[in-house]
């Protein structure tokens, strides 16, 4: 959008930058954990036991998707693993080496010996105990229509024409690595101001004139959860489907409505899940504005063929792709996570999740995934995926692997 703006409009950007600098609206500038300390290099004696409880299913495809990303960027691009730096060319070599080894269908003993001899392993800093909180997301399916009707009255909006994306690093090196600002021009005063909040968007009657709806859905709750997941399948009926994918946000702060409902004593913390939130909203339609507007963040969508896609622009793979804080962890990297998963057959018991470990690729990010102790696992698009994503709230360990440049 910036290339379509007048010089007069761009002149006010500097005012925005100075105001934000002195009022502290750039959270994370003075963080204790940075990309240089988010990963700790491990002595091989302290490696975890590398066992893939999913029998490597889908892993090769996920590796290929990361390779697709790395082969599109400059080969000299740098990726930080704590204090060490590796280039995109080295990342490609790492993934190709690991994928080729998987084709041998190694035993656990052989796999661990290979990693010890050929790879450097890093552990995510995590929280004070070194643990990472794993949550899940999935690709939901909701009913919808390409036309507005009484049955489908709620628009899934496209990226608005008046939404500006301000890259602060273009103005000063001190802002490199920090989030971009999403804004709009206030025509009456010709100033750049924050973009409309969720509440404002919902109450602007002609918002569709600046943000053409991609599709219409039957429920505000469906639309809200579509935003939380970032992508989804819209069932248009008669065997026709439409895939929609994240196209941007209004830039307002993401605030969890789950935490809000816990604070209001509406849902007990131990009972909290995506399914519990949906049930509560559907039972309390008169309070829907209060609760949904607590989260001022609003997501815009676009039509997609294939997918779903992560922030790297490549497909994410069920139980093989994770989202992390893009400021702290290397994109596209090979990872190993230790957490818990429900049984694939008897998925309902919440207290019978089994310990699980498996390789994943760091291929996505998210507004709620911040800090060194958070990761979001993509779970797929079936019933198992919905249950797992809706209830996953498990602490575990996260490791990053990269080919040892000094091997051999």
N, C-alpha and C positions, 0 to 999 in steps of 0.2 A: 504493500500500500504506500510505502514512503515515496516511491518513484512517481506516484500520481499526485503528490501533494505540492502545493505552492511553496515558494520560498518564504512567504509570510507565515505559513503554517509551521514550517520546520523551525522557524526562529524561536518558537516558544518551547522547543524541546529542552533547551539549556536551562530554562526556568524550572522545568520538571526535575532535571537531574540535580540541580543545586538544592531544591527543596527536599528531595528524597535523601540527599547526602546528609543534611543537617538534622533531619527528623528521624533518621534511622530506619527508613522504610526498605532497606536492603538487608533483610535478615541473612545471617550467615557470613558477612564480611569478616567478622572476628570470631571464627569458630574454633573450638578446641581441636576438633577432628577435621583434617583437610585431606585432599587427594594424596598428600605425601605421608599421611599417618593412618589412612583408612585401612591399609593392609599391612600385616606383619609377616615377614619372611620366616618360614619355619625350617628348623633343622630337620633333615630327613628322619631322624629318630623320633620326631614329634608329629610325623604325618598321621592323619587318620587312617583307618583301614578302608581302602577304597573297594567298596562292594556296591554294584548297581542292582538294587532289588527289582528293577523293572526290566532286567535282562537286556539292557541296551536298546529296547524298542523305541524307535523314533529318534534316537540320538544322532545317527548318521545324517538324517534329513535336517535336523536342527543345526548340526555343524555346517552343512552345505549352505544354510541360510545366512549364518554368520560370515562364511567365506564370500558369499554374494555381496555382503556389505563391505567387507575389507577390500575386495577387488574393485570397488567403485571409488574408493578414497585414494588420495596420494599415498604411494608406498612409503614415503618418509614420515607420514603422520605419526605423532607420538602418543603413546598410551602409558599412563603411570600405574605402576604396581608398587605402591609405597614410594620408596626413594629411587627405585629402578625405573628405567624408561625402556620401552620396546617399540619398535616401529610397526606399521601396518604390515610391512613385508614379513617381519618376524612373526606377527600374529597369524598370518596365512600359513607360514611354515609350521607353526605350533599345531594348528587345527588339522592341516593335511597329514602331519606325522601321526597325530592321535587317531584320526579316522582310519588311516592305513593299518594301524596296529589293531584296531577293533575288528577288522576283516579277518583276523586270525582267530577270532573267538577265544580270547585268552581266559585262562582260569584266574581265580582271584589272586593266587600266589604270583602268577606270571604278570598279571596286570600291575600289582603293587611293586614288583621288582622293576618293571619297565618305567613306572612313574618316578621311582627313586633314582634311577640312573639317567633319565632323560628330561625330567621336568623340574622346575622350581615351583614350590607350593607356598601360597600365601594364605593367611587366615584373616577374614574380615574382623575389624576391631570390635564390632558389636557393642553391647552395653557394658556396664561396669564388670559384669561377670563374663564378658566375651561372647554372650549369646546374641543371636539374631532372631527377631520376631518374624515368622513367616505367616503371611496371609495369602489368600488366593483370589483369582479373578477368572471369569469364563466368558464365553461368547453366548449370550442369551438369544432366545427366539421369542418374538412378540408379534401379535397380530397387528396389521396395519393396512393402510390404503394410500394410493397416490393422490387421492382427492379427499378434501375435507367433507365430513358428513356428521350427522348426529351420533353415529356409532364410532367415528374416529375424529374427535374434535381437537386433539392435542398435536401441535406441530413439532416435528424434529427439525430444528433450524440448521441451515447452512451457515458458513462463516459470513458474518455481516460485512456489507460493503464499507461501513464506516469504522471498522475495527482496525486500529493501528498497532503495529508491533515495533517497539522501540528497542534497538540493540544498543545498550549503553556502552558496550566495549568500543563502538565506533567513535565515541567521544573521548574516552580516556582508558588507558591500559589498566587503571585501578579497578575497573568494573569487569575485567575479563573473567569468565567462568561463572558469572552471576546471571540469574534469571532475567529474561527480557520483560519489559513493561508492556502491558496491553492497555490501550487507551483510545480516546476519541477526541475530536475537536469540538469544543463548546462554541457553536457558531455565534451565539449572542455576544460572547466576550472574546472569541478567537483565542481560547486557551486550550491546552491539552489537559484533559482531566481523566481520571480512572474510567474504565468502561462500565456500562450499566451492570448493576448487581442482578442476581437471580430475581429478586422481588421486583425490581424496576422492569426487567425484561418481561416478566409475566403480566405487568400492568400497562405496558405500552401497547395500545390497541393496534397501531399500524406498524408494529415491529416487523411484520412480514414484508414490508416494502423495502427494508434494508437487509433482510435475511430471509431469502426465499426458502420455504419449507422443503426439505428433501422428501419427507413422507409424513403421514399422519397416523397416530396411534390412539388406542381407545382409552388409555389410562395415564394420568400424570405420574403414577407410581412406576409404570413401565418405562416412561421416558426418563425418570430420575435414575432408575437402576441401569438403563442403557448408558447414561452419562457416567455412572460409577464404573461400569465395565469398559467403556471406551470404544466398544464396537458391538455389533449384533446383527442378527438375521431378522428381517421383517417378513413375515408370512403374509403375502398379498392374496392368498386364496387360489384355488384351482391349480395348485402345484407351482405357483409362481412365487419366487422369493426375491428379496432385495437385500444386499449386504450394505451396511453403513459403517463408517469408520470415523474415528476422531479427526477433526479438521481444525481444532484450536479451542481456546477457552477465552472467557472474558477477562482473565487475569486476576479476578478477585480471589481472596484467600479461600482455600478449601477448609471446611469445618465439618467434622463428623457428626451426622445426626444420630448415630448410634450412641456416642458419648453424651450427646444432649439428652437423649431419652433416658440414659442411665442416671444422669444428674437430676433429672426431673422425677426419678423414681417410677418411671413408667415401665421399664424393662429391667430386670435384675441383670447385673453384670455377667453372672454365670450362665444366663439364658440368652445372652446377646448373640444374634446372627443376622445375616441378611434376610433369612426367612422370617425371623421374629419381627424385624423392622417392617417388612411388607405387611404382615398380619396386623400389626398395630396401626399402621396408616389406613388400612382398609376398614378397620373397626372404628376409626376416629376421623372421618372425612372433614369434620368441622374444625379440626386442628391441623389440617394438612399444610395450610399456608404458614402457620407458626413454625412447624417443624422443618419443612422443606426450605423455607427462606432462611433458616439458620445457616445453611450452607450457601454462601453468596457466590460460590463458583458456579459457572454455567458452561457446558460443553457444546460445541457446534460440530456438525457431522457433514460427511460427503459420501456419495455413492462409491462403492468399490467393487471390482471384480476380483474374486478370490479372497485370500486372507483367512483370518484376521492378521493385521500387520502391527508390529511393534514400532517403537520410536526410531528404529534403524531403517524403517521402510521395507523390511523383509518379513515374511510370514513367521508367526510364532507357532510353536509346536506344543501340543498338550503334554504337560508334565516334563517338558524339556526346555521351557523358556521362563526366565524370571525377569522381573522389573526391579531395578534398584535406583538409588539416587545417582543421577548421571554426573553430578559434580564430584563424586567420591570414588566411583568404581569404573574400571575400563569397559567401554562398550564392546559388545560382541564376544567377550571373553568366555573361555571354557571354565566352568565352575563345578563344584561338588557340594551338595547340600545334605545335611543330616537333620531330619525332622520326623514327622509322623504323618501317615496317610490312613484313611479308612479302608477297610477291606473292599475289594472290587466287587464282591458278590453280595455280602451283607453290609450295605453301606450305612444303615441307619443309626446303630448305636454310637452315640457321641463319645462314650467313655471307653471304647474299645479300639481306638486308633492304634495302629501298629508302628513301631519304629521303622523308619525307612531311610535309605541313603541312595542317592543317584546323581548322575551327572546332568548338568543343565547349562544353558548358554545365557549370558546376560544380554538380552535383546530388547528390553523395554524400560520405560520409566513411568512415573505417575505422580500426580499432584500430592497424593497422600503418602508417597514413599520417600521419606526424607531421613537423612542421617545414616550412620554406619551400622545401625542395628535393625534395619528394616529391609525386607524383600517380599515380593509378591509373585506367587507361582501361577502361571497360566495353566488352567486345569482342563481346557477343552470346551466342548459344546454339547455334551450329553447330560443325562440325569446325574451320573457320577460327578461330572464336572460342576454342576450346579450345587450339589450337596457339599462337595469338598470346598469349593470357593466360598460358599455361604457360611461355613462353620469353621474354616481353618483359622486358627489363632494359636499357633504353636511355636515355642522357642526351640532353637536348634543351633547348628553351626554352619558357616558358609566359608568355602575355600575357593581360591582362584589358582588355576594352573597355567603355566606358560613354559614353552620349550626352553631348556637350559642352553644359553648361548655358548657355554663352555663344555658342552657334553662331548664325550669321545676324545 
